[in-house]
Amino acid sequence: MLSSLSISQLLETCGGELLGEKMDMVFETVSIDSRQIGNPKKTLFVALKGAKANGEDFIPDLIDQGVQGFLVGLSFSPKKNNLDRCIFLRVPDTRKALQDIAAFQRKLFEKPVVAITGSNGKTIVKEWLGQLLSQGFNVGKSPKSYNSQVGVPLSIFGLTDYHQVAVMEAGVSKAGEMKALERMLKPDLGIFTNIGTAHDEGFLSRKDKIEEKLQLFESTSFLIYQRQNSLLSEIIEKEIEDERRISWSDSARATFVRSLRTEGTLTRIILLKEELSMHTFHVPFSDQASLENITHAIVAALTLGQSASQIQEALKYLKSVDMRLTVKDGVNNSLIIDDTYNNDLEGLKVAFDFMNQQRPKARKIVILSDLLQQGASEQVYPEVSRLLEMHQVNTLYAVGASISAYPFPKSIVTISFVTTEDLLNHIRKDDFQNDLILVTGARSFGFEKVVDFLEQRLHGTVLEINLNALTHNYNFYKRKLKPETKIMVMVKAFAYGGGSSEIANHLQSIGADYLAVAYTDEGVFLRNEGITLPIMVLNPVKESLQSCLDFDLEPVVFSVSFFEFVANFAREKTKEIKVHLDFDTGMRRLGFTSDQLQSLKKLLNQNPQVKVKSVYTHLAGADEEVHSEFSLEQLQLFNEMVSQVQPDLPKNILKHALNSAGILSFPDYQMDMVRLGIGLYGVEVSNKEPEALRPISTLKTSISQIKTIKPSETVGYSRKGVLPRGGKIATLAIGYADGYDRRFSNGTGYVLINGQKAPVVGNVCMDMVMVDVTSIQANEGDEAIVYGSGISLLDQAKSIGTIPYELLTNISTRVKRVYYLD
């Protein structure tokens, strides 16, 4: 932070009611995350209430850690014995108080602040502009895509007095949000990237969305925008005075007129200014989105006084930035967190937070480069050292002259290198065994080579899992529930193909209450991977009961005979066993029927060693409106069955019936818990709110070879593939052994290559498939999207007469899973 906060400043900034006696406190850090407390006595903890948790619940543990300052809601009542060592500032709205503190800190920053908003490209423009400006300035910028009502204040807290310019992004999803961001940021220079469909549902019209976003620039000296978007430029030019507008366009009548020339793998950007001065830049890409984003960044850098030569020097190192924190399988059962684009303290803190959410491994290892343009070493590396100790890092590989010279604590094994090549010449794959490895550094150090060296090589086809999208889907359903309703998440069948351990670990970190697997060995696997949530086993067998006891798994009991077996087993072992009771109300698979309830009641009374945790039923047709009446009959029958056995059950058992579709269709029947399955993975099968979910997985492969086919030639097995007019086919590295269904053969299926549809030609082979790229500009090595954004999993499933579940669960385990936060 730019300045510490005294109690009097805190009261003046936030208002509210102060409880406690330690009026001499001074806070140097503001935190909203109980896991990110580095200097407890100097930390002000702001207790936010969100979809995942209520921050006030963590206060007792934080007091034990030594935290003494808390911003809490009006209803919070601290224990009297804490008032002599802590202060509690009670305010009506802790989020607003957090923003008030951020606005106070922003006023102390007297250097230029750049704020970026728009529908797409905000984070990329921010990162690229930061790279351009770093040639001449110490740049502070918001980490990752911290652009929300909470992300913006956290970004502001990351500014220090050695930063010479700040680059921040601001995003809104509904009307009425931008004013709070403007109040905090008060930008000097604004960039409006573009306007598109993102978050349209939160506004009455596209015009309303533009006007909402424009509120960010009420007090800016200048606003940069592209004139070619007619609606955007029309509104900007109506609302913003001419002397404050800096426009660019590929046609005339703009502050900067741009022309583009493709030169091999580079693109030449020529910017002609109104007074006829001209600047030429070379950039290492040619796609339209990247060219739009880098033009915004170049114009902003010029506006801030950066010379064209400095900008061009920075452009030499510019690459398409992968903004994601990505988890990859490493050598010898290690996990790699790939953060190779990042090189600032705030981003490092985010990376450590992500590291802490991963499954525990033998060691925590960090491979870190010099933090370029972050200020003097004596200011930066003590903070790096504090972070390393706070997150209990075992080993640091330090790369670069500055970081190598810093004396890190002896508790951290530190191995230093001047260059990345020195590091790669020194390390061996056998040096890493079952480790969690964070790789993070400046672009110029080329740490991609380090990740490439340490990554386990399995298969060219990759299933990417977006953990942010998974969190979004989880919170979408959570918002449909009462606060007290618990969520059980289905992670059976390898978490619907996504990879059970990583997804279960993420669910554990975001607050899921229960997990469910199909078979006992799936639960044993999760326990061995460090998952501690309660786990229900849907299809246990007699032989697996010992494993249920050994690994604290909770089997489903579905019949009188199986109950008797479970009870006898527990009695012989002199152990209690936790179980769940399945009631059959119409699915007609497993489960007790109504005429078996009297026998069940007797068994419950005779066998106290069998501890019932929940009773539940399965809805047979909740995803289809035509079966609504039948679903309601099931739910009513379930309630009747439960009432019959209720006197024989523990008082605190959970009742649950709703699946993903049922949560939306029958909200009055939430009971004590719901079971979230396919909806978590981004498929809304009831079609009630199809746009509300985000697909969490992208199955992608690459082009192995491109061939020209004559009209007389055939393609693939059984000579099924033909191009009557001839053309080009691309062979992709995926087949039915990877889970790409053979029913997609002969034009039924397609993939996306460079944003265009490429239909399947001929039969899908075991390890390969051929697609028509006659009308697509494609090269060998280009990426092909099989499922993901732009290819609806639901539509693909319908095209071959199946359901999304089958496509997801059929993705082979030989396909590498990669997990990331975007």
N, C-alpha and C positions, 0 to 999 in steps of 0.2 A: 504494500500500500504506500501511497505517497506521504501519508501522515498518520501517526498513531491517534487513537481516539480516547479522550478523557471522559469521565462520567458526565461532566458538565456539557461537553460537546455532544455526547450521545443523547442527552436529554434535550438539548437545543435542536438537534437534527431530527430526532424521532418523536419527541414528546413522550407521552405515556406516564405510567406510574412506576416509581422505583422502589424496590424492596431489597433490603440488605444494608449492611453497615460499612462495607469496605469502599468508601468514597474516593480513595486515592488510587484506584485501579486505572491502568492505561492499557489499551488494547492495540496490538500491532498487526493482528490478523483477524479476518472475519471468515467463519466457516459455516457451511450448511450440512457438512458431511461428518458424521461422528467417526468415520474411519480415517479422516484426513486431519488429524490434530497433531501438529508438530511441536508447538510451544504452548502447552495447555494454559499456563498462567497468563499468557499474553493474548489468548484467543477469545473472541466474542463469538459464541455459538448462537446462530439464528435458527430457531425451531420452526421449520416450514411444515405445513401439512400438505401431503401430496397423495397421488394415487397409490404409491408404494407403501408409505409409512408416515407416521406423525413424528416429527423431530422431537417433540416433548417426551416421547417414550424412551429416548436415549439419554435423557438428562441424568438419571441416577448413575449410570455407568460413566458418563463424562465427568461428573463430580469426583468419582473414584479415581479417574485419570488425572485430576488436578485442574480441570477447567473451572473457572470461577465466575465467568460472565455469560449471561443468557438473555436473549431477546425472546419473549414468550407471548402467547395469547392472553387475553383478558381472563379467561377461565382457569388458567394454570395457578395452582396453589403450592408453592414450595414448602418443604418441611421446615419447621421452625429452627431445627438444629443446623440447617444449611445457611441461614441468614447472616450468621456471624462470619462466614468465610466466602460467601458468594453474593453477587448482586443479580437481581432478576428485574428486567425492564419489561413491564406488561404493556402491550400495545394492541389496538384493535385488529391490526393486520400486519403480521410479521413479514410478509412479502413486500408490502409497501415500505415498511421500515428498512428492509434490506436495500430497496431502491433509493430511499432517502439518504442512506449512508453512502451509496454509490454516487449520487448526485453531489454530495458534499465533497467526496474525493475528486470527482471530475473537475470541480471548480478550482482545485489546487494545481491542476495540470495546465500550464500556461503555454504549451506548445501545440502545434496543429493536430487536430483530430479529424480523421477521415472516416465517414460512416457509409456503409454500403448496404443497399436493400434491393429487392427485385424478386422475381419468381425463380430464376435459375442463375447459377454461376456466382452467387455471392461469396461462397467460401473460396472458390478458385481465384476469383479476382482479388480477394483479400490476401491470399497466400502469394500470388504472383506480384501484386503491388508491394508486399512486404519484401520480397526478394529483390525487386528493382531498387527500392529505397535503401536497402541495406548496404548498397555500394557506397553510400555517403552518410547514412544516419544510423543511430541505434533505434531500432523499431520495436515498439510494443504492439502486439496484436492479439485479438481474441483467439483462444485456442480452439482447434477443430471448428465445429459449427455452433459455437456458443453465441446464439443470437436471440435468445428468448427473454422473457420477463425475468428469469433468474440467471440465464447465461450472460446477459449483458452486464449486470452488476458484478458478477464474478470476473468478467474480463476487465472491467475497470479497476478492480482491486489488484489486478496483476500489473498495473502501470507503476513505474518507479521514477524517481527524479533523474535517473540517467537515460531514460528514454527521450528521444528527440522528436518523435512523431508517433502517433497511435493510429492503427488501422483496425476498425471495428466493423462487424456486420450486425444487422438488425433484421429480424424476421417476425412477421405476424401471421396468425392463422385465422383471425376473425376481427370484425370491426371493434374499434375502441381500444386496441392494444398499443398502437404506435405512440400515442401521446406520452405514455410512461417511459418508453425508450428514448424519445426525443428529450424529455426532461433530464434524463441521466446523461446522455451522450453530448448534447449541445455541439454537434459537429461543425467544423470550419469548412470542410469540403465534403460534398456528397457525391455518390455514384449510384444511379438507378440503372441496374443492369439490363432488365427487360421485364416484360409482363407476359404471363402465360396462365395455364390452367390450375397451377398449384394453389390449393386452399380456396378455390372458387366457392366451395360450399359454405364458407364462412362470411360471404359478402352477398349483397343483393344483386350486384352486377360487377363486371370487369372495371367499369368506371369507378364504382365505389371503392374497389380494391386499390386502384391507382391513387385515388385521393387519400385513402387511409395511409398508404405508404409514403406519400408526399409530405405528410405531417412531420416526418423525420427531418426535413430540410427547411423548416420554417426560418431558421436563423443562420443558415450556411452562407458563406461568402460566395460560393460557387457550387453549381450542380452539373455533373457530367452525365450525359445520356446519349443514346443513339436516335437520330432523327427518323430513321426509316420505319420504326414502329409508329404508324400513323396515330392510333388512339393515344398511346403514351405521350408522344411529342405534342399532340394537340392539347392535352390536359396540362402538361408541364408548361407549355408556352402561354397558356391562359393564366396559370396560377403563379408562375415564377417570373420575376422581372427580367427583362432582356439582359441587363448588365450582370446578372448572376448566372446566366445560362452558358454552359460550354457544351456544344453539341458536336457530334461527328457523324459522318455519313459517307456512303459510297457514291452519292450524287452531290450536286452543288447545294448551296445555301446551308452551310454548316460552318461552325468555328474551325473544324478540321475536316477536310475532304480526304477520304482514304482511297487508295488504289492498291490492288494486290497483284503480285507477280509470283507464280510458282516457279521455283528453281530447284529441280530435283527433289530432295527431301526437305528443303527449306521453302519458306514463303517470304517474299520481300514485301514489307508494308511501307508505303509511301504516304506520309501525312503532309498535306499542303494546308498551311494556315491562311486565314483570311487576308493577312497583310503580305501573303505570297512567300513567306519563309517556308522551307521544306525540310523535313526530316525523313531519313530512310533507316529502316530497321530490318534485321533478318531474324526470323523465329523458326524453331525446329518442328513445326507441324503445319498441316494444311486444312484440317477440318474446320467447318464454319463456326462451331461453338467455341473452339479454342481461340480462333482468330478474333471473334467478338470479345471474348474475355480479356485477351492480352491487349487489345486495342483500348479497352477501358483502363487497364492498368498503366499503359504507356501514356495516355492522355493525362491521367491523374499524376503520374510522376513528373511529367513536363510542367503541369500546373503548379506543383509544389517546388519547382525550381531545380529539379534534377536535370543535369545536362544530357544531351542526346548520346554523348560518348559513354557516360556512366551507365545509361540505360542499356546501350548495346553491349557493354561489357557484362552486365548482369544477364542479358538474354543468352549469352553463350552457354550458361549453366542451367538455363531454364528447361524443364521437362514437363510433360503432362503429369500433374501432381495427383497421386493416389491419396486422397484425404482420409483413407480408412486406417484404423488400427486393426490389424489383421492377425489372427492366430493361425499358425501353420504347424503341421507336424514336422518335428525336427529329427535329426539323427539320434539313434539310441534312445528312443522313447522320450525325447525332449519335446518341449513346446516352444515355438518361437513367436514372439510378438513383434511384428514387422511395423516399425514406425519410422521408416528410413527417410521420410520427407521432412520430419520435424526437427527444429533446432532452436527452441526457446524454452524458457523456464516454465511458462504456463502450460505449454504442450507437454513438457516432461511430467508435470504434476498429473495431467490427465492420463498419460501413459502408465504412470505408477498406479493410479486408481484402477485402471483396466487390468493391470498385472495382478493386483490383489484379488480380483474377481475370478481368477483362473484356478483350476484345480491345483492343490498343493503338490510340489515336486521336491526333489532332494535338495536343490539349491536354487537361490535366486541370483541370476547373473545379468549384469547390464553391460552392454557394449555401447559406449558413448563417445562422440567426437567433441572437439572444441565447440563451444556455443559461440558462434560467430556473431558479431555485431550486437552482443547483449550487454555491453558495458565492460568496465575494467574487471580483470580476473579477480581482484581482491573483493569485488562486490558479488560476482556471479558464483564462483566455485564454493564459497562457504555455504551458500544456499543449496547447491548441488550436493555437497557433503551432508548437510542436514537431511535432505530428502532420502539419500541413500541409507543413512542410519535409521531414519524413521520407518522406512519400508523394509528394514532388515535384509538388505542386499548382502549376499555373501562374497561375491566376486565382481570386481569392476575391471573391464578392459577399456582403458582410456586411450583415445587415439587423437593426436594433435599436440602441437608444441605447448599450448597454454595449459590444457587440462593435465598433460603429463607432468608439468612442473609443480602442480598443486599437491601439498602433503595431505592426502586423505587419511582418515583414521586407521589405525593399525587393525581395528576389528574388521575392516573390509580388505580382503585380499585384492591388491591393486597391481595390475600388470599394464605397463605403459608402452605405447608405440607412437612414433612420429607420424607415420603414414598408414593408410589402409593396407597397402601392399606389405608393409612390415608385419602387420597383424596377420594377414592371410598366410604369410610365409612361416609364421610361428605356430599358429593353432593347428590342432589335429582333430579330426572328428571324434576320436576316442577320448578327447579331453572332456566331452560332454556326455553325461549319463543321467537320464531321467531328470533333466534340469529345466527350469523355466527361464527363458532367455529373452530379454528385452533388447532390441537392436534399434537405436535411435541416433540420428546425426544429421549434419548439414549435407545438402545435396552434393557439394563439391567433394565430399569424402567418398562418395560412391558406395555406400553401405549395402546397396542392392547385391553387390558381389559377396558380401558376408552372409546375407540371408540365403543367397543361392548356394553357397558352400555348405551351410548348416541344414538346409531343408532336406527332408526325406523325399526321395524321388520315387513316385509310385506310378503315375498315369497322367497323360496329357490332358485328359478330361477332368474338369473340376466342378464340384458343386459348392457354390459360394452361399454362405448363410449370413444374412444381415441381422445381427443381434438387436440393432435399434428397431428394425421393423418388427421383430418378435416382441420386443417390449411394447411397441405401439399397439400391436394386436391384443396383447395381454391387458393393457390398460383400457383399451376400447371395451372389452367385455367386463372388466372390473368396474368401470363407470356405470354399467347397466345394473349392477348389483347393489344391494344394501350394504352398508359398511361392515356389518357383522357376518355377511355371507362369505364362506371360505371358498377357495378355488383348488380343486384337484386337477392336475394337468396330466394328460395322457402322453407318456413318452415310450409307449410300446412300439414294437417293430422298428427299433433303431431310431426312435423319435420321428416316426413317419418318414424315415429315410434321411433325416437331417443329422443324425449322430447323437446318440442318447446322452453321453457323458457331458459334452460341452453344453448342450441345450439344457440338461438338468442342472448343471452348475450355474448357468445364467438364470434359470428360473428360481433357483435357491437364492441367488443374490438380489432378485427383484421382489421377493416376498411371497412366492407361491406357498400354499399351505400343505399340499399333498402331491405326491406323484403316483402314477399308476403304470404298471408294466403288465405284459401278457403272461410272461413265464418267470419262474423263480430265478433262473440263471441271468435274466436281464437285471433283476434287482440286485443280485450278488455282484454283478459287474459294476453297477452304480455305487454300491457301498465301497468296493475296492478303489473306486475313483474319487472317494472323498465326499460323496453325497450323504447328507445327514437328515434330509427331510423324511417324514413318514412315507413309506412306499406300500401301496396296495398291489397284490399279485392277483390278476384276474383269473388265470387258468392254472391254479396249482395242481400238482399231482401228489399222490401219497409219498412217493420217494423223495419229494423236495421239502418235506416239512422240517427235517433237521436243519436244512439250510435256512429256512425261514426263521427258526429259533436262533441260529448262529449269527445271522446278519440282520436281525431285527426287522424282518419283512412280515407283512400282514396279509395272509392268504384270504381269498374269498371262499366262503362256505356256501354251497348252493343246493345241497340235498341232505336228507335225513341220514343216509348212509355215510356221506362224507363227513357230516358233523360228528357222527359217532366215532369215525376213525380218528379225526382230529382230537376229539376229547380223550380217547383212549391213549393216543400218542402223548398228549400233554401230561396225562396222569402218570404214565410210565416214566416220563422224564422228570416228574415232579416239578414241572415248570408251568407258568402261565403262558398262554399263547393268544396274541391279539388277532382278531378275525373281522371280516366284513360279511354281512348276510345279503345275498342276492335274492330278490323277490321277483318272480316271473309274473308280469301283469299283461303279457301279450306278445312278447318277443318270441316266446316258445323256443328258447335255447336253454341255457342253464337257469336255475333258480327255484326257490320254494314256491309252490302254488298254494292257493287259499286252503285247499283241503289238507295240506300238510302242516298248517300252523299249530294245531293242537299238539302234534308230535314235537314240533320245534319248541313249544313252550315248556314241555316236560324236559327236553334236553337242556334248555337254558337253565332251568332250576336245579337240575341234577349235576351240572358241570360248571361250577364257579371258576375252574381253571381256564375256561374259554371266555376271554374278555372281548365282548363285542364293541368295536369302535364305530361302526356305521351300518345302516341298512340302506339299500338302494335298489333301484330298478332301471331297466333300459327302455327308452322310448323307441318304438319300431319305425315311426314315420314322421318325426318332428321336422324334418327338412322339407316336407311337402305339404302345402296347404290342404290338399285333398284329404289328408289323413288327420286333420286337426281334431275332429270329433273323436276319433279313435285314441289320439294322444291324450285328450282330456279324460276319456274313460280310464285309460291306464293310470293317469295321475290320481284320479279319485279312488280307484281300486287300491293303489299303493297306500294312500292315506288310511283307507279302511283296514288294510292288512297290518299296517304299522300300529294302529290303535289297538288291534287285538293282542299284539305281543308286547306292547309298550310296558305293561306292568311287570314284565319279566326281564326287561332290558335295563341297563344302567341309565341313570338320569341324563348323562351328558353325551349320549350317542349322537352321531350326525346322521341326518337323513338327506339323501340326494337322489335326483332323478334327471335333471336337465343336462343335455349335452350342448355343444356349441349352438346348434340350430334352436334348441329348446330355450336357451337363455334369451334369445330375441323373440321367440314365438309365445312363450308362456311365462312372462316375468313374475306372475303372481305365485308361481310354484318354485321359487328359488330354494325354499326350505333352509337347511343349514349349510349346504355346500352344492356347488355345481361342478360338472366335469368338462373341462375345456380340451377339445381335441383338434379337429381339422381347422377350426377357426383360428387357433393360435398360429398355424402355419400359413395363414393368408388366404384361405378359401372359405368364402361365405356361402355355404350350400343352400341356405334357405332363400337367398336372393332378396332379402328384405333390405339390407344395407350393403349392396355389393361394392360400393366405392369406399367404404369405411376402412377396409383392411388393406394391408400392404403385403405383397408377396415376399416371403422371407428368403426364398431360395432362387438362385440362378444357376442353371445347369449349362455349362459352356464347354466348348471344345475348340479345336483349331483345324485349319485347312492343311492337310498333309501334302496334297498335290492337286494341280489343275491341269486338265487335259481338254484338247479340242476334239469333238466327236463329229464324225461325218453322219449324214442322214441315214446311210446304209448300215451303220454300226449299232451294236447293242451294248448295254451296260449291265454288269453284275450277273449273279446266278440266275439260271433259267432264262437268260437273255430277255428279261422283262423290261429293262430300261431302254427307252428309245427317245431320241430327239428328232422328230420328223424333218425339221429344217436344219438339223445340225446345231452345233453350239458348243458351250463349255460346261464341263462338270467339275465340281470340286469334291474330292474325297476327304471326309471328315473322320477324325479319330474317335468314333463312338459307334457302338452297335448294340444288338439286343443283349449281349452279355454284360453291357454296362447299364442296362435298363431302358434303352431306347426301343420301344415296342415294335415288333416286326409288322404290326398292323398299320404302321405309318408308311409302309412301302408304296411305291408307284403313285406318288403325288398326293396321297392322303395327308401326309405330314409335311412340314416345312420348318426351316430354321431361319434366323435373322442373321444376315451378314452385312455389315456396314449399314444397318438400319433397313435393309430390303429383304423381302421374302425370297427364299431359295427353296423351291419344292424338291421333295425327295424323288430321285430318279431310280427306278428299278427296286429290287428287294433290299431291305435292310439286312446287312450281313452281321455275323457274330461280333466283329470288332470294328466295322467300318460302315459308313453310309455315304452314298453319293447324292449330291444335290445340283440343281441346275443354276449356274451362275452366268448364263449367257448375257443377261442384261445388267449384270452387277460388276462394278469396278472392284475386283477382288484379287488378292495376292496370296501366295502360299505363306502360311503362318498367321493369316488373319483369323480373328476370333469369330466363332459362330455361336449364337445364343440358341439353345435348344428349348429350355423353359425359362421364363423370367419376364422382366419388363418388356412389354410389347407382344408377348406370346402368352395368352391366357391359358393357364393350366386347365381350367374348367372347359374351355372351348376345345383344347387339344384332346382332353379325355372324351368329350362328347363325339368328336370326329371318328373315334375308333370304338364307340359303344361301351365305354367303361367310365370309371369315376376317378377323380383326382387322387384318392387314397392309393389306388393301384399304381398310378404313375410315380407317385412319391416313394412308396415303399419298395418299388422294383428297382430303384437306382442302386446299382451294385456297390458292395463295400470296397471294390477295387478302385472306385472313383474317389479321388481325394476330396475331402471336405475342408473348406477354408472358412473361418469364422471372422467376422469383422464388425467394427462399429464405424458408421460413416458420419 
